[in-house]
Amino acid sequence: MTALCLADTRRRIVVVMDITNATVFIPGATSGIGLGLALRLQAAGSTVVIGGRRASLLESLHEEHGFDTVVVDVADPASIAAAATTVLAAHPDLDTLVTMSGIMRPEDLRDPGHVADAVATVETNLLGTIRLVDAFLAHLLTRPAATVVTVSSGLAFTPLAATPTYSATKAAVHSYTQSLRQQLSGSPVSVLELVPPAVATDLLGGADFGGMPLDAFLDEVVGLLTDGAGPELLVENVLPLRWSERNGNQQELIEALAGRGH
């Protein structure tokens, strides 16, 4: 995905992306935001490779939409390495990685049994992101222009008490992305962070978040990518969560989220 980085008068990085001729790998794109984004990028003209854990589901998505696919479990370092080898062998022109994979599990912190869910969440959401970037970065640095898009959450900035480790891992992804962006400053690789609000997907087992419709979310994201995005891709619905600490109402929003029964 060709990216042109510019600086505005406030020294904020603006990235204008050509999504009409990119080659993109999106692990975690068998449903929800990942699949929706894959379809939008494909429709715009990009070549999209999707990854997931279930070979049968990947095969059905290949037959239905024509995606190239690869089996990958982002909680397994060996699986990530094997997937990277497969994807890069088939698509040596790959120029975009979107680290979409993630899990969200409710935890009762008074119950020591929650630790198993916490470990799985860290392994998938944080270490999965780090390992995916590691697996593809050397290649992306050889491209004339390339992009890494990490995926955090509005809950990185205003946590949902019912899913504490999820919120914490997304905060960690945000911080890691900032460091990655700084380390790659001056390189051909641009680093963006997609920050979703609650979106109507099956992330929490089909529970109703009261989230925004997926198509409306994707409309805004594609607009941000093509019209020029800052380093964070922020749709309108996520702004209250993103800026709650600055706005002085973070605790109020944390309590409001906790009171919604999630």
N, C-alpha and C positions, 0 to 999 in steps of 0.2 A: 504494500500500500504506500504509494508515493506520498511523502509528507514534506511540506515546506514550512520551516519554522521562521517566524518573524517575531520582533519585539515591539510592543507598543510603548507609548510614552511613559507608562508606569512600570516598564520593564517586565511585564507579564508575557510569558511565552504564548504565542498563538500558533496553532498548527492547522494548516489547511491541507486536507487529505484528498487524494484522488482515489475514490473507491470504485472507479470504473474499470480498473486494469490491475488490481492487486492480486496477490496469491496469499491466502490467509489460512492459518490453522487455528481452529477453535476447539480445544478439548472441553467437554461438558456441553456439547451443543446438540444433544439428542432431545431436548425439551426446553420449554420456558424461554428465558431471555436469550440463551445461547443459540437455540434453534431459530428463534425469530430474527436475531441479528445475522445469522448465517444466510437465511433466506433473503434478507434485505440486501446484503452485500452481493450475493449471487445475482439477484435481479438487477443490480446496478452494473454488472459486468465483471465482477471479480471471480476468480477461481477460489472456491472455498473447500477446505478439507475439514471434516468434523471428526471428533474423537469422543469415545465413551466406553463404558465397561461392557455393554451388552452387544455381542456380535450380531444377534438376530435383529435387534432394533436398528443398528447401523446399516445392516443389509436392506431393511425395509426403507430406510431413509434414502439410501443410494438408489434403490429402484424407483422411488417416488419422485425424488428431486435431482438425482444425478450427481450428488456429492461424492467425491472420493472420501473414504472413511478409514479409520484406524482404531483398533482396540487399544484403550489406554486407561489405566487406573492411576490417578494422580497421587494416591496414597502409597504407591509402590515405586520406589526409585528405579528398579529394573524395568518396569513397564514403561515409565517415561522415557528412559534411554532407548529402549527398543522402538517405541513409537517415533521418536525423533529421527532415528536412523531410517525408518520406513518412509516417513514423510519427506525427508530431505532427499532421499534417493529418487523418489517419484517426482518431487517438485523442487529442483535445485534453485528455482527462481523465487522461492518463498521469501516474502518481505514483511509479513505481519504475523504476530502472535497475539492472541487474545486469551488470557488465562482465566477462562470463565468458570471452571469447575469449582463447586463448593457445596457444602452440606450445612444444614441448620437444624439443630436439635434442641428441644427444651431441656432444661436442667434444673433440678431442685438442689441448690447448694447445701441444703441441710442433710442431704442424703449422700453418704460417701460413694454410693454406686454411680453418681453422675460422672465420676472421673473417666470411665470408659468412653462416654460420649465426648468429654472434653478432649481426650487424647485423639480420638478419631477426627474431631473438628480441626484441631491444630495440624494434624498430619495432612489433611486434605486441603484446608483453606490457606494455611500459611506455608507449610513446607512444600505443599504441592505447587504453589505459586513460585517459590524460590527455585525449586528443582526444574520446573518448566522453563523459566527464564535461563537458568544455567544450561539446559539442554540445547537451546536454540540461539543463544546470544552470540556465540562465536561465528555462526553462520550469518546472522543478521548484520554483524559488523562488517562483513565483506560486501554487502549490497550497497549500491549507490545511495539509496534512501530506504529506510525500514522503520517499522513501528512496533513497539510493545505496548499493549493495552492491558493493564491489570484491572481487576474488578474488586472494588471494596464495597461499601454500602453506606447509606445514610446513618446506619446504626454504628458505624465506626466513630461517629461524632456525637451521637445521642443514643446510648445503648438501650436495647430492649432487655429488661431485667430477666425475662423468662428464658432468654437465650444468651447467657452471659459469655460463654466461650466464643460463640459465633461473633458477637459484637466485638470482643477483644481481638479475635484474629483479623477482623476487617480493619480495626484500628492499626494493627501491626502491618497489614498489607499497605495501608496508606503511608505509614512511616517508611516502610521498605521502598515503596515507589519513589518517595521523595529522594532517598539516598541513591537509588538506581539512576534517576533522572540527572542528579548532580554528577555522578561518576561518569555518565555517558555524555555530558555536556561537550559539545564540539565534535562528537562522533556522528556517523550517518544515522544513528538510531534515535528516533523521537520516542518519548515515554509519556503515555497518557494514562489516566486513571478514570475508569467508568464508575460512577457513584450512584447506584440505583436507589430509589426510594422503595417503599412497599409497592410491588407490582403483582398483578393477579396471575400468579404461577403456582406450581405445585411444590415449591421449595420446602415448605413445612408440611409435607404430606397432604396437601390439598386444603389446609386450614385457610379460613377466610381472613386475610389481612385487612380487608377494605382497601386493597391496593389499586393503583391506577390501571386502566386497561393496558394490556401488553402492546397493542398496536399504537396507542397514543404515546406510550413510552418510547417505542422504536422510532416513531415519527420524529420526536424531539432529538433523539440520539443521532439519527442520520443527518438531521439538519445541523446539529453541532459539528459533526465531522466534516461536512461539505462546505459549511459557511465559515468555518474557522473556529476552532475550539481552544480554550485555555488548557492548561495541563490537566485540569479536572473536567470531566464531562458531567455537568450538573443540569439535570432537567428541573423545571420549575417546582415540581412537587417535593424535591429533596432539599430545597434551600432552607426551609425551617429547621430541619435536622442538622444540616451542614453548619449553619451559623448560629446555633442555639447558645453556645458558650459566649460568643461575641455579643449576642443580643441580650444576654442576661436572663434567659428563660430555660436554660438547659434542664435544671432540676424539675421545673414544672412540666416539661415535655416528657422526661423520664417517668414521672409519676402518672402522666396521662397515658403513656404507652403501657405501663404496668397495669393500669386500671381497665384496659380493654379486654383482659381475659386471655391473652395469648399464652 
